[in-house]
């Protein structure tokens, strides 16, 4: 490991950045350095501007990925190299406003019912009924399930924040059936090795397999269940502040985007052609 890379990692660790963010930012700087074939400390502001233009116009990166690349390089430039970051010459790429893909209630039901495996069914139901991120689900421990208060405790979720989300009676019954059959040692959902958490890759594979078996041809990943959680609760009349709290959103505007995909709102719009 080079001294610069080590310095960057140590700086972010002292700032309590998550492991995934550290990996993302270090990779962003490393890929830029390989692009030029030079140590990143030898690059000029013009080099960085050219590289940001390249990744922005290459069409190979999502809006979220571009944001991570920009943030990683900016952090390295300002805090590791201690150089001035000129926002006018190095502007952040504008993020595309993309509405989340949503499955209907019927599609979610058929997806979950596509498997008879109690562990897999419990995982899919948990993601849908609690709004957990996949990374939060795989870190859950049995002690995070509070059956007295009927909540699930999410420890150190995105942004290193703790929060609580809902635990329904139906989900609690499902978890008890699962517990009697599997008896996990450390994590609520473990992989083939006892005591080790199930991997996110395995969860994605379970989701894709159930999607195929249910005959749902949407090009979505397991994160869609979190989107469905928010949208279906809005359709059921739950207020956005409650949903924001359960999902762990920092800004209400993040939660409010689900309003735009509500079926109930669109159903109330009159048919203009029927008035002719």
N, C-alpha and C positions, 0 to 999 in steps of 0.2 A: 504494500500500500504506500502510495506516495505521500510525502509530508503535507501537500496541499489537500489531498483527499481526506487524510486523517484530521487535519485542522478543521475542515468543513463539517465532518461528521461529529467531531467533539463539540463544535460550536452549537450545532443543532441539538445534540444530546443535552447540553447544559440548558438550552432553552426549552427542553422537554417536548421536542417535536416527536411525533409518532414514528415508529419504525418504517411504516409504509411511505410517509412523507420524506423521510431521510433518504430512503432508497430511490424515490422518484426524483428528488432534487440532485442527488449525486449522479444519477444516470443521465440527467439532462446536461450537466456540465461535461461528463465523460464523453457523451455522444458528440457534443459540439467540438470537443478537442480532437476527437478522431476524424471529424469532418474536415478539419484544417490540417491535421497531421502535426499539430504543435501543442505544447503545454498551454493550458488555458490562461496562464498568467502572462503569456507572450502575445495574446490577442489584443487587438485595438478595439476601440469603440466602433469603428467602421466594420471590423470583422464581425462583431456581435450583431450589428444592424443587418449586415448581409445574411447572417445565419438565421436570424429571426424572420427575415423576409422569405428566405428559402423554405423554412418549415411551415410558415403560414400559407404559402402559395403552392406547396407540394401536393395538397389534397390527401395526404397520407395520415393526417392527425385529426382527431376529433377536437371540438372546441374545448373540452375539459382537458385533454392532453396538452394542447397548446398553452393553456393557462398554467399547467404544472411546469412545462418547459420554461416559460417566461419567468415564473416565480423562482425556480431553482437557479437559473442563470443570474437573475437580479440579486438574489441573496448572496451568491458566491462573489459577485462583482463588488457589492457594497460592504459586506461584512468580513469576507476572507481576504480579498485583494485591497479592501478599503479605498475604493475608487468611487467617484461621483457617478451616479446613474442619472443620465439626462432623459427625463420622461418625454420631452418633445422630440428628441432624436431616436429614442427607444420606446415607442408607445406600446402598451399592452394590446395584443390583438383583441378586437371586439368579439365577445362571446355570442354565439348564435343562440337565439331564444327558441328552443325546441320543446314542444309540449310532450309530456311523457306518454308512452304507449300504455294503454289500459286494456285488460281483459274484462269481459263481462262476469257477473257473479256466476252465471251458468258455466262459463269456460273455466273459472277457477275451481268450481266444484268438480267438473269432469276431470280436470288435471290432477287434483288431489286423490280422487277416487280411482285413478288409473293404476295405482299401486296398492298391493296388499301387504307390503312390507311395513310393519308398525313403526320402525325407526324413520323410514323415508316419509311415511304419511305424517308422522309427528313433526318432522322438520318442515315440510311444506305448509302444514296447518299453522305452525308456530310463526313462520315468516309472514303469512297472510293475516293472521289474527292479532299480531302484536306490532307489525310495521318495523320489525328489526332489520337492520342491514345484515347481509350474510356474514360479514366479519364480526359482528356483534353476536350473532347466533352461535357461531362455532366456539366462542370463548365462554359461553354460559356454563355455569356450574349449578348443580342441584340446589345449592343454598340460595341461588338468585331467584328461585321460584317461591314467592311468598303466598301461600294458599290461605293465610288468615286475612291479609289485606287485599288479596286477589290482584296482585301486581307482579310484574317481572322487573327485577332490578338490572339495569344495564350499567356495568361498571366500566368506566373509562372508554366510552364510545367515541365517535368522531369528535375531534377537538379536545380530547382528553377530559370529557365531561361525563358525570354520572347522571342517570335519569331513571324514571319509572315509566313503564307502559302497562297497558291493560292485560289482565289474565282473565279470560272468560271461563265460565263453568264448563263449557264444552271442551275448551283447550285443557283445562285441568284434568278432566276425565280421561282425555286422550293421553296426557302425560303419565297418569297413573297406570294405565294399561301398558304403555311403553316401558315404564319403570319395572313393572313386575316381570316383563319378559327379558329385559336387557341388563338391569342392575349396573349402570356405568360406575366406574371407580372414582374418577376425578371430574371429568367434564360431563355435562348433560348429554351431549351427543358425541360419542367417541368413534374412532375409526376401527380398523381391524386390530390394531394394537391396543390392548386395554390400558387405560390411563392417558392415552393421547387423543387430543381433540380431532374430530373429523375434519378433513381438509375442505377448503372452499371449492377446490376443483371437483371433489366428489359430490358436493352439494349441487354444483352446476350440472354435473353429469346426470344426477338423479332427476333434476328438473327437466333437462332436455329429453330424457327417456320418457318421462311421463307426458310431456307435451306431444311427443310423437305418437305415443300410445293412445292419447286422447283425441288425436286427429286435429290438433291446433297447429296451424301452419305459420303463425306469427313469428317474425324474426326478433325474438326478445330473449333476455336472460332472466335469471332468477330474481334480479332486482325489481322486475315488474310487479312482483307480489307486494312489495313495499308501496309502489305506486297505487296498486289496487286497494290496499288498506286505506290510504288517505282518501281516494276518490269515492269508494263505496261508503265510507263513514260520512263524507260530505253529503252524498245522496240520501243517507239515512237521517240527515238533519243535525249531525254533530257539528259544533262550532269550530272554526278554524284555530282558535287559541288552544283548545283542548287537543286538537290533532297536532298542532305545532309542538306542544309540550311532550306528547307521547313519541313523536318522531325525532325529537332532538334538534329541530331546526333553530338556527340562531336568529334568522330574520323571518318575520311573518310573510314577507313577499315570496319566500321559497315555498311556503305552504299554500299561499294564495294561488299559485299557478295551477293547482289541481282544480280550482273553480272553473277554469276554462275547458275542462274535459268532462264536466258533470253532465250526465244524460238528463237529469231532472230539470236542469236549467234550460236545455235545448228543447225539451218536450213542451215547455210552457210558451215557446215562441210560436205565434200564429202562422198558419199556412197562407201566405199572401195570394197564392194562385187560386185558393178556394174561394176567395172573395170576388172573383171575376163573375 
